[in-house]
C-alpha cells in the first residue's frame, strides 16, 4: 500500500489512530465491517492501530505482545465513543460497555497477535 493511504486519523473523541484508517471509528482498509470499531494500542510503541496489518505496514518495527502481567492496562479503544478498555475487560466483552456498539467476534481468533496468554 502506498504511503498516501496511511493516515493519522483522530476518532470522534480525538484519539489518534494510525495506519490505513478509512473513517473516524477505527475501521481500516483490512477490516471495515460495521463491527470493526476497536483499535489496539500496541505494546511496542504505545500507539493505536486498527489492526496488526496496519501496524506492520506503517510502524517501522516488529509488533510485541502485551505481557499477561499488564492485562490491567487500557489498550483498546472503542471507535464509536472513544472509551478506553483494559485488555482483561475486553476479553469478556462483545460490545462496548459505554455505548453498546457491538465488537467483531472474529477478532478473538487472532488476539494472540496482540496479547500474551
N, C-alpha and C positions, 0 to 999 in steps of 0.2 A: 504494500500500500504506500502511496506517495505521502510525503510529509505534509502536503497541503490538506490531507484528510484528517490529520491529527489535530486535536483541539485541547483546550484547557477550559472546558465549558463549566460555568457555575450552575449548581442546581437552583431551584427557585429560592431556596434558603441561603444561597450564596457560597456554599462549599464547592471548591474547585474539584472537578472530576477530570482526570487526564485520560488520554487515549483517543480512540476514534468514536467519540460520542456523536449521537445523531439528534439528541434532544436534551432538555434540561431535567429529565427524570432518570438519568444514568443509562439509558439504552445506548447500545453501540452497534457498529456495523456487523458484529458477530452474533449478538443476542439482542433481538429487537421486538419480542412479543410484548403484549400488554402487561405481563407479569415480570418482565425483566427490569425491575426497578431497584435493584440493590447494587451498590458499589462497594468494593472491598478495599480497605486500607492495607496496603502491602507492608509486611513486616520489615522488609529490606530497606524501604525508602520512606515509609510512613505517608505515602501519597495514595489518594483514592483513584482506582481504575474500575471500569465496569466489569472487566474480566481478565483472565490470565493472558489471553491473546493480545489484548490492548497493551498490557504491561510488557509483554515480550516484544511487541512492535516498537514501543517508544521509550522504554525506561533506560535502555543502555546498560543494563546489568541483569544478572540472574535473579529470579524471584526466590524468596526464602519463606518457609512456612512459619506461622506463628507458633511458638512453643506452647505445649499444653499448659504450662505454668502461667501463661499470660492470657488464657482464655477469658479472664475477667476484664480485659481491655475492650474499649469501644473501638471496633474496627469494621463495622458495617454501617452503611448509610442508606436509609430509605430515600429513594429518589423522588418520591411523591411529597413527603413532608419534611425531609432533611433530619429526621430523628436518627441519632447515632445509637447503635445497639452493641452490646457486648457480644463477643463470639459465643460464649456459653448460652446466652439468651437466644441468639439467632438459631442455634441448633434445634431449639424446641418450638420454633415458630413457623407458621405457614402464611402469616400475614403480619403487617406492621401493627404493633400494639397501640400506636398513637393514632394512625389514620385508617387502619384496617385494609390498606392496599395489599392484595394478595401477592405473595412471592412465588417465583418459579420453582416448583418442586424438583425439577430436573437439576437444579444447582447442587443438590445434595449428592449427586452422582460424582462430582469432581471436587468435593470440598477438601480432599487430601492435597490438592494443588496449593491450597492456601493455609491449611491448619493441620498441625501435627496431632495425632491421636494420643 
